[in-house]
């Protein structure tokens, strides 16, 4: 089993739980929870390989198509609380990355490459090789990648639907198939990434159209052929067709708008002593008190 972890997503989620800090006030809950979570996922899925992807900046190809892409994530648009959380995460990420390297885990990334695209590329390779993979992230964009071999496990503690698989996908999404999810989300857009979607089209309308006509393209073909008259709500899709196509291109992880020329997969030999020393310096007792037991799952990775 391969774990494909959305590093930035897990770092932000990890920093939002608890309030651990070093004696001098430096935040450590992100570091502690991140490593705790990775260790837990290895055991939960009996993983033999772990890949952690990091964001290397916004995709230039996406920005060329939509200059306002992810504009809402700009620091100046965040609340004071969001800014503080961002500062804490950014301060801890270098320590997380070094710990991950010293644990002997694979790290993915490159300048101008979004972490989502790296994970999508690795998921595609896992499918091609017939290997099982679990994507660890709360980002629903990944749901379009679900196959019999690839599943999604959320970093958020959801009461239901945390582990989305090929077998339970339709139940979770009320009859929707994984191959329909891209259009399902493109119709609605994604405010977190400033992907527009079509105004007035929500989950219910998108689901109804896709379950009835299989795909938006098939529905549009029937409309253009004169055998189907769109209702008032569906007319919004026709009026916003170019916006729908743009949204679809922006969030498509099957053929992402990405340049992988700077992509790297890095791994070094484990340095267990360095991991323990980091935990001591960061005063993360949960790691160094019983270090021999804590490190065991990582030593068992291939």
Protein Blocks (a to p, Z undefined) as FASTA:
>chain_A
ZZdddfklmmmmmmmgojddcfkopafklmmmmmmmmmmmmmmnopabdcddddebjafk
lmmmmmmgoklmpmklpcfklmmmmmmmmmmmmmmmmmmmmnopacdddehiafklmmmm
mmmmmmmnopacddddfbfklmmmgcfkbccddfbdcfbhklccfklmmmmnnopafklm
mmmmmmnopfknopnbjghiafklmmmmmmmnopaklmmmmmmnopaccdfklmmmmmmm
mmmmmmmmmmmmklccbdfklgccddddddfklmmmmmmmnopaklmmmmmlmmmmmmmp
ZZ
